[in-house]
Amino acid sequence: MAAAYTARMLVSLVSAAPRHSGGSPLLNLAILVVVAAVAWPLLARLRRSTSEKRRQRWRDEERASGVSTDEADRGGQSSE
């Protein structure tokens, strides 16, 4: 019942939306370029800081456990 109501509501909202003529393709391209120019550096900074925090957490966990990642990868066997 609720799904049918939601479907009818969505159809009525879509039909009530104003029709767009499409606008200028150059304007749309300019908007895309501006959004990308703002979002790209922000996302790169977010990825970098997240990666640094993750690596730091891994180092802290290694120190706490006393086993290095290399040792764990070798199954606890030392190569020496």
Jmol script that loads the backbone (N, CA, C; Angstrom):
load data "model"
ATOM      1  N   MET A   1       0.829  -1.187   0.000  1.00  0.00           N
ATOM      2  CA  MET A   1       0.000   0.000   0.000  1.00  0.00           C
ATOM      3  C   MET A   1       0.873   1.251   0.000  1.00  0.00           C
ATOM      4  N   ALA A   2       1.868   1.277   0.897  1.00  0.00           N
ATOM      5  CA  ALA A   2       2.736   2.449   0.982  1.00  0.00           C
ATOM      6  C   ALA A   2       3.579   2.599  -0.279  1.00  0.00           C
ATOM      7  N   ALA A   3       3.986   1.468  -0.880  1.00  0.00           N
ATOM      8  CA  ALA A   3       4.795   1.526  -2.096  1.00  0.00           C
ATOM      9  C   ALA A   3       3.995   2.107  -3.252  1.00  0.00           C
ATOM     10  N   ALA A   4       2.721   1.742  -3.341  1.00  0.00           N
ATOM     11  CA  ALA A   4       1.869   2.270  -4.408  1.00  0.00           C
ATOM     12  C   ALA A   4       1.674   3.778  -4.230  1.00  0.00           C
ATOM     13  N   TYR A   5       1.470   4.192  -2.986  1.00  0.00           N
ATOM     14  CA  TYR A   5       1.312   5.623  -2.713  1.00  0.00           C
ATOM     15  C   TYR A   5       2.582   6.386  -3.091  1.00  0.00           C
ATOM     16  N   THR A   6       3.734   5.818  -2.709  1.00  0.00           N
ATOM     17  CA  THR A   6       5.015   6.458  -3.024  1.00  0.00           C
ATOM     18  C   THR A   6       5.212   6.554  -4.524  1.00  0.00           C
ATOM     19  N   ALA A   7       4.882   5.496  -5.246  1.00  0.00           N
ATOM     20  CA  ALA A   7       5.022   5.510  -6.703  1.00  0.00           C
ATOM     21  C   ALA A   7       4.136   6.582  -7.325  1.00  0.00           C
ATOM     22  N   ARG A   8       2.872   6.663  -6.869  1.00  0.00           N
ATOM     23  CA  ARG A   8       1.968   7.704  -7.398  1.00  0.00           C
ATOM     24  C   ARG A   8       2.489   9.099  -7.078  1.00  0.00           C
ATOM     25  N   MET A   9       3.050   9.283  -5.881  1.00  0.00           N
ATOM     26  CA  MET A   9       3.576  10.584  -5.478  1.00  0.00           C
ATOM     27  C   MET A   9       4.768  10.966  -6.353  1.00  0.00           C
ATOM     28  N   LEU A  10       5.656  10.011  -6.613  1.00  0.00           N
ATOM     29  CA  LEU A  10       6.817  10.305  -7.457  1.00  0.00           C
ATOM     30  C   LEU A  10       6.399  10.677  -8.867  1.00  0.00           C
ATOM     31  N   VAL A  11       5.408   9.967  -9.421  1.00  0.00           N
ATOM     32  CA  VAL A  11       4.919  10.282 -10.761  1.00  0.00           C
ATOM     33  C   VAL A  11       4.339  11.683 -10.788  1.00  0.00           C
ATOM     34  N   SER A  12       3.583  12.049  -9.762  1.00  0.00           N
ATOM     35  CA  SER A  12       2.987  13.385  -9.740  1.00  0.00           C
ATOM     36  C   SER A  12       4.052  14.464  -9.580  1.00  0.00           C
ATOM     37  N   LEU A  13       5.100  14.174  -8.812  1.00  0.00           N
ATOM     38  CA  LEU A  13       6.184  15.153  -8.659  1.00  0.00           C
ATOM     39  C   LEU A  13       6.942  15.341  -9.961  1.00  0.00           C
ATOM     40  N   VAL A  14       7.198  14.254 -10.663  1.00  0.00           N
ATOM     41  CA  VAL A  14       7.922  14.345 -11.933  1.00  0.00           C
ATOM     42  C   VAL A  14       7.094  15.102 -12.955  1.00  0.00           C
ATOM     43  N   SER A  15       5.813  14.831 -13.011  1.00  0.00           N
ATOM     44  CA  SER A  15       4.965  15.509 -13.994  1.00  0.00           C
ATOM     45  C   SER A  15       4.787  16.988 -13.650  1.00  0.00           C
ATOM     46  N   ALA A  16       4.902  17.358 -12.387  1.00  0.00           N
ATOM     47  CA  ALA A  16       4.742  18.753 -11.975  1.00  0.00           C
ATOM     48  C   ALA A  16       6.034  19.552 -12.135  1.00  0.00           C
ATOM     49  N   ALA A  17       7.146  18.865 -12.351  1.00  0.00           N
ATOM     50  CA  ALA A  17       8.432  19.553 -12.479  1.00  0.00           C
ATOM     51  C   ALA A  17       8.448  20.383 -13.761  1.00  0.00           C
ATOM     52  N   PRO A  18       9.089  21.545 -13.701  1.00  0.00           N
ATOM     53  CA  PRO A  18       9.154  22.373 -14.906  1.00  0.00           C
ATOM     54  C   PRO A  18      10.022  21.701 -15.974  1.00  0.00           C
ATOM     55  N   ARG A  19       9.649  21.919 -17.204  1.00  0.00           N
ATOM     56  CA  ARG A  19      10.412  21.360 -18.328  1.00  0.00           C
ATOM     57  C   ARG A  19      11.597  22.277 -18.620  1.00  0.00           C
ATOM     58  N   HIS A  20      12.742  21.686 -18.795  1.00  0.00           N
ATOM     59  CA  HIS A  20      13.932  22.467 -19.127  1.00  0.00           C
ATOM     60  C   HIS A  20      14.177  22.388 -20.617  1.00  0.00           C
ATOM     61  N   SER A  21      14.640  23.496 -21.162  1.00  0.00           N
ATOM     62  CA  SER A  21      14.928  23.518 -22.597  1.00  0.00           C
ATOM     63  C   SER A  21      16.286  22.887 -22.894  1.00  0.00           C
ATOM     64  N   GLY A  22      17.030  22.540 -21.856  1.00  0.00           N
ATOM     65  CA  GLY A  22      18.325  21.910 -22.083  1.00  0.00           C
ATOM     66  C   GLY A  22      19.476  22.845 -21.780  1.00  0.00           C
ATOM     67  N   GLY A  23      19.302  24.114 -21.984  1.00  0.00           N
ATOM     68  CA  GLY A  23      20.361  25.071 -21.713  1.00  0.00           C
ATOM     69  C   GLY A  23      21.494  24.972 -22.719  1.00  0.00           C
ATOM     70  N   SER A  24      22.484  25.746 -22.501  1.00  0.00           N
ATOM     71  CA  SER A  24      23.640  25.770 -23.393  1.00  0.00           C
ATOM     72  C   SER A  24      24.604  24.654 -23.014  1.00  0.00           C
ATOM     73  N   PRO A  25      25.063  23.882 -24.005  1.00  0.00           N
ATOM     74  CA  PRO A  25      26.043  22.836 -23.696  1.00  0.00           C
ATOM     75  C   PRO A  25      27.347  23.422 -23.135  1.00  0.00           C
ATOM     76  N   LEU A  26      27.708  24.614 -23.561  1.00  0.00           N
ATOM     77  CA  LEU A  26      28.931  25.246 -23.052  1.00  0.00           C
ATOM     78  C   LEU A  26      28.772  25.641 -21.589  1.00  0.00           C
ATOM     79  N   LEU A  27      27.580  26.093 -21.218  1.00  0.00           N
ATOM     80  CA  LEU A  27      27.318  26.434 -19.824  1.00  0.00           C
ATOM     81  C   LEU A  27      27.397  25.177 -18.961  1.00  0.00           C
ATOM     82  N   ASN A  28      26.801  24.097 -19.430  1.00  0.00           N
ATOM     83  CA  ASN A  28      26.860  22.839 -18.692  1.00  0.00           C
ATOM     84  C   ASN A  28      28.301  22.348 -18.555  1.00  0.00           C
ATOM     85  N   LEU A  29      29.078  22.502 -19.596  1.00  0.00           N
ATOM     86  CA  LEU A  29      30.490  22.112 -19.549  1.00  0.00           C
ATOM     87  C   LEU A  29      31.261  22.984 -18.563  1.00  0.00           C
ATOM     88  N   ALA A  30      30.977  24.285 -18.562  1.00  0.00           N
ATOM     89  CA  ALA A  30      31.648  25.190 -17.631  1.00  0.00           C
ATOM     90  C   ALA A  30      31.311  24.838 -16.187  1.00  0.00           C
ATOM     91  N   ILE A  31      30.056  24.503 -15.925  1.00  0.00           N
ATOM     92  CA  ILE A  31      29.659  24.097 -14.574  1.00  0.00           C
ATOM     93  C   ILE A  31      30.398  22.836 -14.166  1.00  0.00           C
ATOM     94  N   LEU A  32      30.481  21.873 -15.073  1.00  0.00           N
ATOM     95  CA  LEU A  32      31.191  20.631 -14.795  1.00  0.00           C
ATOM     96  C   LEU A  32      32.662  20.888 -14.489  1.00  0.00           C
ATOM     97  N   VAL A  33      33.297  21.773 -15.249  1.00  0.00           N
ATOM     98  CA  VAL A  33      34.710  22.097 -15.037  1.00  0.00           C
ATOM     99  C   VAL A  33      34.909  22.756 -13.676  1.00  0.00           C
ATOM    100  N   VAL A  34      34.030  23.668 -13.301  1.00  0.00           N
ATOM    101  CA  VAL A  34      34.149  24.353 -12.012  1.00  0.00           C
ATOM    102  C   VAL A  34      33.967  23.360 -10.861  1.00  0.00           C
ATOM    103  N   VAL A  35      32.959  22.503 -10.973  1.00  0.00           N
ATOM    104  CA  VAL A  35      32.729  21.511  -9.923  1.00  0.00           C
ATOM    105  C   VAL A  35      33.933  20.586  -9.802  1.00  0.00           C
ATOM    106  N   ALA A  36      34.465  20.126 -10.928  1.00  0.00           N
ATOM    107  CA  ALA A  36      35.636  19.245 -10.898  1.00  0.00           C
ATOM    108  C   ALA A  36      36.850  19.964 -10.320  1.00  0.00           C
ATOM    109  N   ALA A  37      37.029  21.240 -10.657  1.00  0.00           N
ATOM    110  CA  ALA A  37      38.172  21.996 -10.158  1.00  0.00           C
ATOM    111  C   ALA A  37      38.109  22.196  -8.644  1.00  0.00           C
ATOM    112  N   VAL A  38      36.917  22.236  -8.091  1.00  0.00           N
ATOM    113  CA  VAL A  38      36.760  22.384  -6.645  1.00  0.00           C
ATOM    114  C   VAL A  38      36.830  21.024  -5.957  1.00  0.00           C
ATOM    115  N   ALA A  39      36.129  20.032  -6.511  1.00  0.00           N
ATOM    116  CA  ALA A  39      36.004  18.736  -5.852  1.00  0.00           C
ATOM    117  C   ALA A  39      37.288  17.917  -5.916  1.00  0.00           C
ATOM    118  N   TRP A  40      38.020  17.967  -7.010  1.00  0.00           N
ATOM    119  CA  TRP A  40      39.209  17.123  -7.184  1.00  0.00           C
ATOM    120  C   TRP A  40      40.257  17.355  -6.089  1.00  0.00           C
ATOM    121  N   PRO A  41      40.677  18.598  -5.830  1.00  0.00           N
ATOM    122  CA  PRO A  41      41.666  18.811  -4.764  1.00  0.00           C
ATOM    123  C   PRO A  41      41.140  18.440  -3.376  1.00  0.00           C
ATOM    124  N   LEU A  42      39.858  18.707  -3.130  1.00  0.00           N
ATOM    125  CA  LEU A  42      39.293  18.351  -1.832  1.00  0.00           C
ATOM    126  C   LEU A  42      39.288  16.843  -1.629  1.00  0.00           C
ATOM    127  N   LEU A  43      38.905  16.101  -2.654  1.00  0.00           N
ATOM    128  CA  LEU A  43      38.893  14.648  -2.546  1.00  0.00           C
ATOM    129  C   LEU A  43      40.315  14.098  -2.428  1.00  0.00           C
ATOM    130  N   ALA A  44      41.263  14.699  -3.144  1.00  0.00           N
ATOM    131  CA  ALA A  44      42.655  14.249  -3.049  1.00  0.00           C
ATOM    132  C   ALA A  44      43.190  14.469  -1.639  1.00  0.00           C
ATOM    133  N   ARG A  45      42.879  15.617  -1.045  1.00  0.00           N
ATOM    134  CA  ARG A  45      43.316  15.900   0.318  1.00  0.00           C
ATOM    135  C   ARG A  45      42.669  14.930   1.305  1.00  0.00           C
ATOM    136  N   LEU A  46      41.393  14.634   1.114  1.00  0.00           N
ATOM    137  CA  LEU A  46      40.691  13.691   1.978  1.00  0.00           C
ATOM    138  C   LEU A  46      41.296  12.291   1.872  1.00  0.00           C
ATOM    139  N   ARG A  47      41.581  11.841   0.643  1.00  0.00           N
ATOM    140  CA  ARG A  47      42.197  10.522   0.461  1.00  0.00           C
ATOM    141  C   ARG A  47      43.573  10.468   1.103  1.00  0.00           C
ATOM    142  N   ARG A  48      44.357  11.519   0.942  1.00  0.00           N
ATOM    143  CA  ARG A  48      45.708  11.559   1.504  1.00  0.00           C
ATOM    144  C   ARG A  48      45.668  11.513   3.025  1.00  0.00           C
ATOM    145  N   SER A  49      44.811  12.327   3.631  1.00  0.00           N
ATOM    146  CA  SER A  49      44.761  12.358   5.094  1.00  0.00           C
ATOM    147  C   SER A  49      44.216  11.046   5.648  1.00  0.00           C
ATOM    148  N   THR A  50      43.238  10.456   4.977  1.00  0.00           N
ATOM    149  CA  THR A  50      42.701   9.172   5.417  1.00  0.00           C
ATOM    150  C   THR A  50      43.763   8.094   5.328  1.00  0.00           C
ATOM    151  N   SER A  51      44.523   8.099   4.257  1.00  0.00           N
ATOM    152  CA  SER A  51      45.582   7.112   4.082  1.00  0.00           C
ATOM    153  C   SER A  51      46.662   7.267   5.149  1.00  0.00           C
ATOM    154  N   GLU A  52      47.045   8.505   5.437  1.00  0.00           N
ATOM    155  CA  GLU A  52      48.057   8.742   6.468  1.00  0.00           C
ATOM    156  C   GLU A  52      47.574   8.280   7.835  1.00  0.00           C
ATOM    157  N   LYS A  53      46.318   8.573   8.145  1.00  0.00           N
ATOM    158  CA  LYS A  53      45.767   8.139   9.443  1.00  0.00           C
ATOM    159  C   LYS A  53      45.703   6.622   9.529  1.00  0.00           C
ATOM    160  N   ARG A  54      45.337   5.968   8.440  1.00  0.00           N
ATOM    161  CA  ARG A  54      45.267   4.508   8.431  1.00  0.00           C
ATOM    162  C   ARG A  54      46.658   3.904   8.624  1.00  0.00           C
ATOM    163  N   ARG A  55      47.654   4.438   7.919  1.00  0.00           N
ATOM    164  CA  ARG A  55      49.020   3.925   8.071  1.00  0.00           C
ATOM    165  C   ARG A  55      49.535   4.139   9.483  1.00  0.00           C
ATOM    166  N   GLN A  56      49.225   5.287  10.065  1.00  0.00           N
ATOM    167  CA  GLN A  56      49.641   5.552  11.443  1.00  0.00           C
ATOM    168  C   GLN A  56      48.973   4.575  12.398  1.00  0.00           C
ATOM    169  N   ARG A  57      47.689   4.306  12.203  1.00  0.00           N
ATOM    170  CA  ARG A  57      46.979   3.346  13.049  1.00  0.00           C
ATOM    171  C   ARG A  57      47.599   1.957  12.920  1.00  0.00           C
ATOM    172  N   TRP A  58      47.965   1.564  11.692  1.00  0.00           N
ATOM    173  CA  TRP A  58      48.601   0.259  11.484  1.00  0.00           C
ATOM    174  C   TRP A  58      49.944   0.197  12.205  1.00  0.00           C
ATOM    175  N   ARG A  59      50.734   1.296  12.121  1.00  0.00           N
ATOM    176  CA  ARG A  59      52.020   1.318  12.833  1.00  0.00           C
ATOM    177  C   ARG A  59      51.814   1.189  14.335  1.00  0.00           C
ATOM    178  N   ASP A  60      50.830   1.912  14.862  1.00  0.00           N
ATOM    179  CA  ASP A  60      50.540   1.839  16.300  1.00  0.00           C
ATOM    180  C   ASP A  60      50.104   0.435  16.703  1.00  0.00           C
ATOM    181  N   GLU A  61      49.284  -0.201  15.877  1.00  0.00           N
ATOM    182  CA  GLU A  61      48.837  -1.565  16.179  1.00  0.00           C
ATOM    183  C   GLU A  61      50.005  -2.545  16.126  1.00  0.00           C
ATOM    184  N   GLU A  62      50.933  -2.338  15.177  1.00  0.00           N
ATOM    185  CA  GLU A  62      52.109  -3.206  15.083  1.00  0.00           C
ATOM    186  C   GLU A  62      52.978  -3.069  16.329  1.00  0.00           C
ATOM    187  N   ARG A  63      53.179  -1.819  16.760  1.00  0.00           N
ATOM    188  CA  ARG A  63      53.984  -1.603  17.968  1.00  0.00           C
ATOM    189  C   ARG A  63      53.332  -2.260  19.177  1.00  0.00           C
ATOM    190  N   ALA A  64      52.018  -2.150  19.276  1.00  0.00           N
ATOM    191  CA  ALA A  64      51.302  -2.712  20.411  1.00  0.00           C
ATOM    192  C   ALA A  64      51.340  -4.240  20.404  1.00  0.00           C
ATOM    193  N   SER A  65      51.293  -4.833  19.214  1.00  0.00           N
ATOM    194  CA  SER A  65      51.277  -6.291  19.139  1.00  0.00           C
ATOM    195  C   SER A  65      52.690  -6.876  19.164  1.00  0.00           C
ATOM    196  N   GLY A  66      53.670  -6.096  18.804  1.00  0.00           N
ATOM    197  CA  GLY A  66      55.051  -6.574  18.788  1.00  0.00           C
ATOM    198  C   GLY A  66      55.401  -7.384  17.552  1.00  0.00           C
ATOM    199  N   VAL A  67      54.514  -7.471  16.584  1.00  0.00           N
ATOM    200  CA  VAL A  67      54.767  -8.223  15.355  1.00  0.00           C
ATOM    201  C   VAL A  67      54.685  -7.250  14.189  1.00  0.00           C
ATOM    202  N   SER A  68      55.709  -7.268  13.357  1.00  0.00           N
ATOM    203  CA  SER A  68      55.680  -6.388  12.199  1.00  0.00           C
ATOM    204  C   SER A  68      54.829  -7.011  11.106  1.00  0.00           C
ATOM    205  N   THR A  69      54.366  -6.182  10.196  1.00  0.00           N
ATOM    206  CA  THR A  69      53.546  -6.670   9.098  1.00  0.00           C
ATOM    207  C   THR A  69      54.336  -7.649   8.246  1.00  0.00           C
ATOM    208  N   ASP A  70      55.630  -7.388   8.032  1.00  0.00           N
ATOM    209  CA  ASP A  70      56.452  -8.294   7.237  1.00  0.00           C
ATOM    210  C   ASP A  70      56.532  -9.667   7.894  1.00  0.00           C
ATOM    211  N   GLU A  71      56.683  -9.692   9.209  1.00  0.00           N
ATOM    212  CA  GLU A  71      56.733 -10.967   9.920  1.00  0.00           C
ATOM    213  C   GLU A  71      55.412 -11.695   9.797  1.00  0.00           C
ATOM    214  N   ALA A  72      54.337 -10.974   9.930  1.00  0.00           N
ATOM    215  CA  ALA A  72      53.014 -11.589   9.852  1.00  0.00           C
ATOM    216  C   ALA A  72      52.773 -12.149   8.447  1.00  0.00           C
ATOM    217  N   ASP A  73      53.254 -11.435   7.420  1.00  0.00           N
ATOM    218  CA  ASP A  73      53.103 -11.910   6.048  1.00  0.00           C
ATOM    219  C   ASP A  73      53.890 -13.179   5.802  1.00  0.00           C
ATOM    220  N   ARG A  74      55.019 -13.330   6.488  1.00  0.00           N
ATOM    221  CA  ARG A  74      55.843 -14.532   6.319  1.00  0.00           C
ATOM    222  C   ARG A  74      55.372 -15.661   7.227  1.00  0.00           C
ATOM    223  N   GLY A  75      54.311 -15.465   7.950  1.00  0.00           N
ATOM    224  CA  GLY A  75      53.801 -16.490   8.834  1.00  0.00           C
ATOM    225  C   GLY A  75      54.543 -16.539  10.141  1.00  0.00           C
ATOM    226  N   GLY A  76      55.131 -15.426  10.544  1.00  0.00           N
ATOM    227  CA  GLY A  76      55.838 -15.361  11.822  1.00  0.00           C
ATOM    228  C   GLY A  76      57.258 -15.891  11.765  1.00  0.00           C
ATOM    229  N   GLN A  77      57.721 -16.290  10.581  1.00  0.00           N
ATOM    230  CA  GLN A  77      59.084 -16.814  10.451  1.00  0.00           C
ATOM    231  C   GLN A  77      60.024 -15.679  10.111  1.00  0.00           C
ATOM    232  N   SER A  78      61.123 -15.662  10.767  1.00  0.00           N
ATOM    233  CA  SER A  78      62.134 -14.649  10.508  1.00  0.00           C
ATOM    234  C   SER A  78      63.003 -15.110   9.349  1.00  0.00           C
ATOM    235  N   SER A  79      63.410 -14.195   8.482  1.00  0.00           N
ATOM    236  CA  SER A  79      64.252 -14.558   7.337  1.00  0.00           C
ATOM    237  C   SER A  79      65.709 -14.609   7.712  1.00  0.00           C
ATOM    238  N   GLU A  80      66.055 -14.307   8.953  1.00  0.00           N
ATOM    239  CA  GLU A  80      67.448 -14.292   9.364  1.00  0.00           C
ATOM    240  C   GLU A  80      67.896 -15.602   9.909  1.00  0.00           C
TER     241      GLU A  80
END
end "model"
wireframe off; spacefill off
backbone 0.3
color backbone group
